[in-house]
Amino acid sequence: MAVVYSAVTPEQRVVNNDQQYRLTVYRHARDVALNWLNGWVLVVWLAMSATIVISSQLQATPLLTRLLLLGLTIGAALMIIGIITGCRAAIRCHREVCRLIRVTGDDHEAWKPTFHVLFKHQPAVPDTDCWDDLGQWQLALHNQRGDYYFEDELSNQV
């Protein structure tokens, strides 16, 4: 533990702009929630599979059948509860990430749409200067029938 003394007033100690750090924390929290969701589903599925394999090695009795069905029902219920809980946590964090991306403008790790435009049966290369506000367009494909396929250069950088 360390103690730091400074001549800073309480009003100066308040951080007013921590959105970048919050964005990093919420991105990590969303990833953790999705990892827990995946892990939970995998563990419950493996337990249910092991139950089925073990029960196939035993002598079939009405009691064993009931226990197997009860175990699979409980496993399915646990899986659904885990999916709902994990999805709710991930969605809550994702909404905050989206809000913070809008506030900070930091869309470095965010999904970006790719833009593609296809012209068919054109006598010459179409003029793409009118789309400059949407990005830099690059001719990606051209064939002998006059089909031109353009891609936005930003989609190539992702």
Backbone torsions as a table, in degrees:
resi	resn	phi	psi	omega
1	MET	NA	140.0	178.7
2	ALA	-129.3	147.3	178.5
3	VAL	-119.6	131.0	179.8
4	VAL	-120.2	128.6	177.7
5	TYR	-108.6	134.7	176.0
6	SER	-148.4	164.5	-178.9
7	ALA	-92.8	52.1	-178.9
8	VAL	-108.2	132.7	179.4
9	THR	-76.8	160.5	179.8
10	PRO	-60.0	-30.7	179.1
11	GLU	-67.6	-30.3	-179.8
12	GLN	-80.6	-17.4	-178.6
13	ARG	-81.3	-12.6	-177.5
14	VAL	-77.4	127.6	177.6
15	VAL	-89.1	121.1	-176.8
16	ASN	-96.0	-20.8	-174.4
17	ASN	-130.2	82.1	178.7
18	ASP	-113.9	23.4	-176.8
19	GLN	-62.8	-35.8	179.6
20	GLN	-60.7	-44.0	-179.7
21	TYR	-69.4	-39.6	177.6
22	ARG	-62.9	-39.2	178.0
23	LEU	-61.5	-43.8	178.4
24	THR	-63.0	-43.0	-178.9
25	VAL	-66.4	-43.9	-178.7
26	TYR	-69.6	-34.1	174.6
27	ARG	-62.3	-43.8	178.7
28	HIS	-65.9	-40.7	179.3
29	ALA	-63.5	-38.4	177.0
30	ARG	-64.0	-42.6	178.3
31	ASP	-63.5	-41.0	178.5
32	VAL	-64.3	-42.4	179.5
33	ALA	-62.7	-41.5	178.3
34	LEU	-68.1	-36.4	177.5
35	ASN	-66.4	-41.2	176.5
36	TRP	-63.7	-40.1	177.9
37	LEU	-60.5	-49.2	179.5
38	ASN	-62.4	-43.6	179.9
39	GLY	-64.0	-41.2	-179.9
40	TRP	-62.3	-47.5	-179.7
41	VAL	-62.6	-41.9	-179.3
42	LEU	-64.4	-44.7	-178.9
43	VAL	-64.9	-44.3	179.9
44	VAL	-66.2	-40.6	178.6
45	TRP	-63.6	-41.7	177.7
46	LEU	-64.8	-38.9	177.8
47	ALA	-64.8	-41.4	178.6
48	MET	-66.4	-39.4	178.1
49	SER	-65.3	-41.7	178.1
50	ALA	-63.9	-37.6	177.2
51	THR	-61.9	-42.1	179.6
52	ILE	-66.7	-42.9	-179.5
53	VAL	-65.1	-44.2	-180.0
54	ILE	-65.4	-40.5	-178.9
55	SER	-68.5	-26.1	178.7
56	SER	-73.4	-18.5	179.1
57	GLN	-87.2	-11.4	-176.8
58	LEU	-98.7	163.6	176.8
59	GLN	-69.6	128.1	-177.6
60	ALA	-73.0	123.3	175.4
61	THR	-134.5	160.3	177.3
62	PRO	-59.1	-36.8	179.1
63	LEU	-65.9	-43.0	179.2
64	LEU	-64.4	-38.8	178.5
65	THR	-63.9	-42.0	178.4
66	ARG	-65.2	-42.9	178.5
67	LEU	-63.2	-39.7	178.4
68	LEU	-63.9	-46.9	179.0
69	LEU	-64.0	-38.8	177.0
70	LEU	-64.4	-43.9	178.9
71	GLY	-63.4	-42.3	179.0
72	LEU	-68.1	-35.8	176.9
73	THR	-65.8	-44.9	177.9
74	ILE	-63.5	-41.5	177.8
75	GLY	-61.7	-43.2	178.5
76	ALA	-64.7	-40.0	178.7
77	ALA	-65.2	-42.4	177.5
78	LEU	-63.4	-38.5	178.8
79	MET	-64.6	-43.1	179.6
80	ILE	-65.5	-41.8	177.8
81	ILE	-62.4	-43.0	178.2
82	GLY	-64.4	-40.0	179.2
83	ILE	-65.0	-45.0	-179.3
84	ILE	-64.0	-45.4	-178.9
85	THR	-64.2	-47.3	-179.9
86	GLY	-64.9	-40.4	178.6
87	CYS	-66.0	-41.2	178.9
88	ARG	-62.4	-43.3	179.3
89	ALA	-65.9	-43.3	-179.7
90	ALA	-66.0	-40.3	179.9
91	ILE	-67.2	-41.1	178.4
92	ARG	-60.7	-45.0	178.3
93	CYS	-68.0	-38.0	-179.2
94	HIS	-65.1	-38.9	177.2
95	ARG	-62.3	-41.1	178.5
96	GLU	-68.1	-37.8	176.1
97	VAL	-61.4	-44.6	179.3
98	CYS	-62.1	-41.5	178.6
99	ARG	-64.1	-43.8	-178.8
100	LEU	-69.9	-31.0	175.2
101	ILE	-64.8	-41.3	177.7
102	ARG	-64.6	-38.4	-178.2
103	VAL	-71.9	-46.1	-174.4
104	THR	-88.5	-25.3	-175.6
105	GLY	77.9	6.3	-179.3
106	ASP	-87.4	93.7	-180.0
107	ASP	-108.9	31.2	-175.9
108	HIS	-58.6	-48.1	-178.0
109	GLU	-97.7	8.7	-176.6
110	ALA	-83.6	152.4	175.3
111	TRP	-71.3	136.2	178.3
112	LYS	-123.7	139.4	179.9
113	PRO	-71.4	151.5	175.0
114	THR	-102.6	142.1	-178.3
115	PHE	-110.5	130.6	177.4
116	HIS	-133.5	138.8	177.5
117	VAL	-130.7	132.7	-179.3
118	LEU	-121.0	124.2	173.5
119	PHE	-108.3	134.4	179.8
120	LYS	-114.2	143.0	173.3
121	HIS	55.9	51.8	179.3
122	GLN	-99.1	139.6	179.1
123	PRO	-72.9	-26.3	179.8
124	ALA	-146.2	175.1	-179.8
125	VAL	-65.5	125.4	179.6
126	PRO	-65.7	150.9	178.5
127	ASP	-82.7	121.3	-178.7
128	THR	-104.2	10.0	-179.3
129	ASP	-65.0	-26.1	-179.3
130	CYS	-70.6	-12.6	-180.0
131	TRP	-102.0	14.8	-175.4
132	ASP	-60.0	-29.2	178.7
133	ASP	-70.1	-16.9	177.7
134	LEU	-90.7	-12.5	-179.8
135	GLY	138.9	-175.9	178.6
136	GLN	-92.3	122.2	-175.7
137	TRP	-99.4	138.1	-177.0
138	GLN	-127.3	134.2	177.2
139	LEU	-70.8	120.9	-176.8
140	ALA	-104.2	-30.1	-175.2
141	LEU	-151.5	141.3	178.3
142	HIS	-148.8	136.7	177.3
143	ASN	-126.8	179.3	-174.7
144	GLN	-72.7	-18.3	-179.0
145	ARG	-83.7	0.1	179.7
146	GLY	88.6	23.9	176.4
147	ASP	-92.7	128.1	-179.4
148	TYR	-122.2	129.5	-178.1
149	TYR	-118.8	116.1	-179.4
150	PHE	-108.3	145.8	174.6
151	GLU	-124.6	149.4	173.9
152	ASP	-77.1	134.1	-176.9
153	GLU	-65.2	-25.5	177.8
154	LEU	-65.2	-30.6	179.5
155	SER	-69.9	-22.4	177.9
156	ASN	-79.8	-20.1	-177.1
157	GLN	-84.9	-18.6	-175.6
158	VAL	-72.8	NA	NA
